[in-house]
Amino acid sequence: MSSRPTLAATCLRRLLTLAAATLLALPAQADNGIDDHGSEPHAIGLWGDLPYSPAQATVGVPNLIADMNAHRLAFSVHNGDLKQGSGSLCDDNLYHQSLAWFNQLWAPAMFTPGDNDWTDCDRASNGGFNARERLDRERQIFFSTPYSMGRRPMHQAVQTDALCLGLNGLVPCVENRRWTVGRVTYVTLNVPGSCNNLCDTAPDAAEFAARNAANVQWLRQSFAVAQARRSAAVMIISQANPGWDQSDPTRAPLRDPRTLAQTDGAPDGYRDFLLALRDEVAAYRKPVAYVHGDSHYFRVDKPLLDAAGRRLENFTRIETFGNNAAAGNNDVQWVKVNVDPRSREVFAVQPMIVPGNRTAVPAP
């Protein structure tokens, strides 16, 4: 019997070799923060500024997590502030409890830091911690790997350049992340409230300057990546409400909407970032959503103007609910965004009132 391979076997071997070479030539999904479902619609969950009270921690957040888990989400993002601003410790227990909550979510769970969980930790009522040291700890606990949290972690692109200032010098800004799902590029940036670390108990201009430059770099790189990937849209998630105009003096810094200069006399930790954001949004032309918390007021609007005072039509601000403990009830809710890359506006926003957390008007 001849030992020479048959024509079919030779063809099969060549096909397998070609397939292997093709796979090796493709970008590794795990190395690029890409979960490519083509243009298929998907849904995501957004929340933040929670929990702010024992009732929210013991009842509200578990109910919210159960509600998120009951929906088919591609991922969720907590946009900062793991606790109230004053009167509770910023110790490691806070971070580990929050990590446990994130890891109870079935879908990949993301987080971006807020002022209450690091910049405001230097307040005496929060334990008088060094803010840089607390951010270092958050980086170690939440961001030690290039994967998200949650029961099904997702790989993410990470800003690994040592551009941020930690307690002992320059460190990578590993909390800044990027990932792509269904032809939409998602970005997190460490932009917290409290003037972006330029005011409050112990302002830190050097830390701000380093991190702000890193944020602007990551923002611009992320739009370049979105353009290269031909993403249908971009969503950016951070914590601070930076203020957009003169309309919201009780909840945000006041600024000239054309120049984006802050006009209320407070230290301005956001203008350079907003100017870069405006440039990128205008150049990108496709839908851009900016998600933040900080002022605890759910809304969806279009507050960003160009230098001529014209509304940037492709920009949408989404603010998550946040704490409402002062009202005396367990108001812990989340926001669902249905994402359809094939649609004109891509993002459709839906407030999600958790049935178990309804107190003013109980669920029917």
C-alpha positions in Angstrom: 0.0 0.0 0.0 1.3 3.4 -0.9 2.3 5.7 2.0 2.0 8.8 -0.2 -0.7 11.2 1.0 -3.9 11.4 -1.0 -4.8 14.5 -2.9 -7.7 15.1 -0.4 -5.3 14.8 2.6 -2.8 17.2 1.0 -5.6 19.7 0.3 -6.9 19.4 3.8 -3.4 20.0 5.3 -2.9 23.1 3.1 -6.3 24.4 4.2 -5.4 23.9 7.9 -2.0 25.6 7.4 -3.7 28.6 5.7 -6.3 28.8 8.4 -3.7 28.8 11.1 -1.7 31.5 9.4 -4.8 33.6 9.0 -5.7 33.3 12.7 -2.2 34.2 13.7 -2.4 37.3 11.4 -5.6 38.5 13.1 -5.4 40.8 16.1 -5.8 38.9 19.3 -9.2 39.7 20.8 -7.8 39.4 24.3 -5.0 41.8 23.4 -7.1 44.6 22.0 -10.1 45.0 24.3 -12.4 43.8 21.5 -15.6 41.8 22.0 -16.7 41.9 18.4 -20.3 41.0 17.9 -20.4 42.7 14.5 -23.2 45.2 14.4 -25.5 43.3 16.7 -27.5 45.4 19.2 -26.6 45.0 22.9 -27.6 46.5 26.2 -25.4 48.0 29.0 -26.1 49.1 32.6 -24.9 52.3 34.2 -24.9 53.4 37.8 -22.8 55.3 40.3 -22.7 57.6 43.4 -23.9 54.6 45.4 -24.2 53.5 48.2 -24.4 56.5 50.5 -26.1 54.9 53.5 -26.4 51.6 55.4 -29.9 51.0 53.9 -28.5 51.5 50.4 -25.6 49.2 51.1 -27.6 46.4 52.7 -30.9 46.6 50.7 -30.6 49.0 47.7 -27.4 47.8 46.1 -28.2 44.0 46.4 -31.6 44.7 44.9 -30.0 46.7 42.1 -27.4 44.0 41.4 -30.2 41.4 41.2 -32.2 43.5 38.8 -29.1 44.0 36.5 -28.5 40.3 36.6 -32.1 39.7 35.4 -31.3 41.6 32.2 -29.1 40.4 29.4 -26.3 43.0 29.6 -23.1 43.1 27.7 -21.5 44.9 30.7 -22.1 47.4 33.4 -20.1 50.5 34.6 -20.2 52.2 38.0 -19.1 55.7 37.4 -17.5 56.5 40.7 -18.3 57.4 44.4 -18.5 54.2 46.3 -19.7 56.0 49.4 -20.9 59.4 50.7 -18.6 62.4 50.7 -18.1 62.7 54.5 -18.6 60.6 57.6 -17.4 57.1 56.6 -14.0 55.7 56.3 -12.1 55.4 53.1 -10.3 52.3 54.3 -9.6 49.1 52.4 -12.9 47.6 53.7 -14.7 50.1 51.4 -12.8 48.9 48.4 -13.1 45.2 49.1 -16.9 45.4 49.8 -17.3 47.2 46.5 -15.2 44.7 44.7 -17.4 41.9 46.1 -20.5 43.7 44.7 -19.0 44.1 41.3 -18.1 40.5 41.2 -21.7 39.5 41.9 -22.7 40.9 38.5 -23.0 38.3 35.9 -21.8 40.5 33.0 -18.4 42.2 32.9 -18.3 45.0 35.5 -16.3 48.2 35.1 -15.6 51.0 37.5 -14.0 54.5 37.3 -12.9 56.3 40.5 -14.9 59.2 42.0 -13.9 61.9 44.4 -15.6 60.4 47.4 -13.5 57.2 47.1 -10.1 58.9 46.8 -9.7 62.7 46.5 -12.0 63.4 49.4 -10.5 60.7 51.6 -8.2 63.3 53.1 -11.2 64.8 55.0 -10.9 64.1 58.8 -14.4 62.6 58.8 -13.3 60.1 56.2 -10.2 59.0 58.1 -7.7 61.7 57.0 -6.0 59.5 54.4 -3.5 60.7 51.8 -5.5 61.0 48.5 -2.6 59.7 46.3 -2.2 56.7 48.6 -5.9 55.9 48.4 -5.8 56.1 44.6 -2.8 53.8 44.6 -4.8 51.3 46.6 -7.8 51.5 44.2 -5.4 50.8 41.3 -4.1 47.7 43.2 -7.5 46.4 44.2 -9.7 47.2 41.2 -7.2 47.6 38.3 -4.4 45.2 38.9 -5.1 43.2 35.7 -6.2 44.1 32.2 -9.5 42.5 32.9 -12.8 43.9 34.1 -14.5 42.6 37.2 -17.7 40.6 37.2 -18.3 36.9 36.9 -17.4 37.0 33.2 -14.4 39.3 33.0 -13.7 41.2 29.8 -10.2 42.1 28.6 -9.6 45.8 28.1 -7.0 48.0 26.7 -5.2 49.9 29.5 -3.2 53.1 29.7 0.0 51.6 30.9 2.3 54.5 30.5 3.7 55.9 33.8 2.0 59.3 33.4 0.1 59.7 36.7 1.4 60.7 40.1 1.1 58.1 42.9 2.4 58.4 46.4 6.0 57.6 45.5 6.2 59.1 42.0 5.0 58.4 38.5 2.8 55.3 38.0 0.7 53.9 35.1 -2.9 55.3 34.9 -4.3 51.8 34.8 -7.8 52.9 35.7 -8.1 54.5 32.3 -9.5 51.7 30.0 -11.0 51.1 26.6 -13.0 48.3 25.0 -15.1 47.7 22.0 -18.4 45.8 21.8 -20.5 45.5 18.7 -18.7 48.3 16.8 -19.0 50.8 19.6 -15.9 52.0 21.5 -16.2 52.5 25.2 -13.7 54.5 27.3 -13.3 55.2 31.1 -11.3 58.2 32.4 -10.4 59.2 35.9 -12.1 62.6 36.1 -13.5 63.0 39.6 -15.6 65.7 41.2 -14.4 68.1 43.9 -12.6 70.3 41.2 -10.7 67.3 39.9 -8.4 67.4 43.0 -7.8 71.2 42.8 -9.9 72.1 45.8 -11.3 70.8 49.1 -9.1 69.7 52.1 -5.7 69.2 50.5 -5.6 70.3 46.8 -2.9 68.6 44.8 -2.0 70.6 41.6 0.8 68.3 40.7 -1.3 65.2 40.8 -4.0 66.9 38.8 -1.7 68.2 36.1 -0.2 64.8 35.5 -3.5 62.9 35.5 -5.2 65.6 33.4 -2.6 65.3 30.7 -2.9 61.5 30.8 -6.7 61.8 30.5 -6.4 64.1 27.5 -3.9 61.7 25.8 -6.1 58.7 26.5 -9.2 60.5 25.2 -7.5 61.5 21.9 -6.0 58.1 21.4 -9.4 56.5 22.0 -11.0 58.6 19.3 -8.2 57.7 16.9 -8.8 54.0 17.7 -12.5 54.4 17.1 -11.8 56.0 13.8 -9.4 53.3 12.8 -11.9 50.5 13.8 -14.7 52.4 12.0 -16.7 52.3 15.2 -20.3 53.4 14.9 -20.1 55.5 18.1 -18.1 56.3 21.2 -19.2 56.3 24.8 -17.0 57.9 27.5 -17.6 57.3 31.2 -16.2 59.4 34.0 -17.4 60.6 37.4 -17.4 64.4 37.5 -20.1 66.7 36.2 -17.7 69.3 34.8 -20.4 71.9 34.1 -21.3 72.9 30.5 -23.0 76.3 30.7 -24.7 78.8 33.1 -27.9 76.8 33.6 -27.1 74.5 36.6 -25.6 76.5 39.5 -26.8 74.0 42.2 -25.3 70.9 40.7 -22.3 71.8 38.5 -19.6 74.4 37.9 -20.7 77.4 35.8 -18.9 78.1 32.6 -19.1 80.0 29.4 -20.5 77.5 26.9 -18.5 79.0 24.0 -15.1 79.3 25.6 -15.7 76.6 28.2 -14.0 78.8 30.8 -15.4 78.4 34.4 -17.1 81.6 35.5 -18.0 81.0 39.2 -14.5 81.7 40.6 -13.8 78.2 41.8 -10.7 76.3 40.7 -11.3 74.9 37.2 -10.1 71.3 36.8 -12.0 70.6 33.7 -11.6 73.2 30.9 -8.6 71.7 29.1 -10.3 68.3 29.1 -13.6 69.8 27.8 -11.8 71.6 25.0 -10.1 68.4 23.9 -13.4 66.6 24.2 -15.2 69.2 22.1 -12.5 69.0 19.4 -12.7 65.2 19.2 -16.5 65.1 19.2 -16.7 67.6 16.3 -14.1 65.8 14.3 -15.6 62.4 14.9 -19.0 63.4 13.5 -20.7 60.1 14.6 -22.6 59.7 17.9 -20.7 60.4 21.2 -22.3 59.8 24.6 -20.7 61.2 27.7 -21.7 59.4 30.9 -21.1 60.9 34.4 -22.5 61.0 37.9 -21.5 63.5 40.6 -24.6 65.7 40.9 -27.1 62.9 41.5 -29.7 64.0 38.9 -30.8 61.6 36.2 -30.9 63.4 32.8 -30.2 63.0 29.1 -29.5 66.2 27.2 -27.2 67.9 24.7 -25.3 70.6 26.6 -22.1 70.9 24.6 -21.8 73.9 22.2 -19.0 74.8 19.8 -17.1 78.1 20.0 -19.7 79.8 17.8 -22.5 78.8 20.2 -23.9 76.0 18.0 -25.1 72.8 19.6 -22.9 69.8 18.8 -25.7 67.6 17.5 -23.8 64.3 17.8 -23.0 64.7 21.5 -25.3 63.4 24.3 -24.8 63.7 28.0 -26.2 60.9 30.2 -26.1 61.4 34.0 -26.9 58.5 36.2 -29.2 58.6 39.2 -26.9 58.6 42.2 -27.8 58.9 45.8 -31.0 60.5 47.1 -30.7 59.5 50.7 -31.6 63.0 51.9 -35.1 62.3 50.7 -35.3 59.6 53.4 -35.9 56.6 51.0 -33.8 53.9 49.4 -33.6 55.5 46.0 -31.1 53.1 44.3 -31.7 52.9 40.6 -29.7 52.3 37.4 -29.8 53.3 33.7 -30.1 50.9 30.8 -28.7 51.9 27.4 -29.9 49.9 24.4 -27.1 50.1 21.9 -27.8 49.5 18.2 -24.8 50.3 16.0 -27.1 50.0 12.9 -29.4 52.8 14.1 -28.9 56.5 13.4 -28.4 57.6 17.0 -27.0 54.3 18.3 -27.8 54.9 22.0 -31.4 54.7 23.4 -31.5 55.5 27.2 -34.0 53.8 29.6 -34.2 54.6 33.3 -34.5 51.5 35.4 -36.5 51.8 38.6 -35.7 48.7 40.7 -39.0 47.3 41.9 -37.6 46.3 45.4 -36.3 49.8 45.9 -39.5 51.7 45.3 -40.7 53.4 48.5 -42.5 56.6 47.7 -44.7 54.8 45.3 -44.6 51.0 46.0 -44.5 48.7 43.0 -48.0 47.6 41.9 
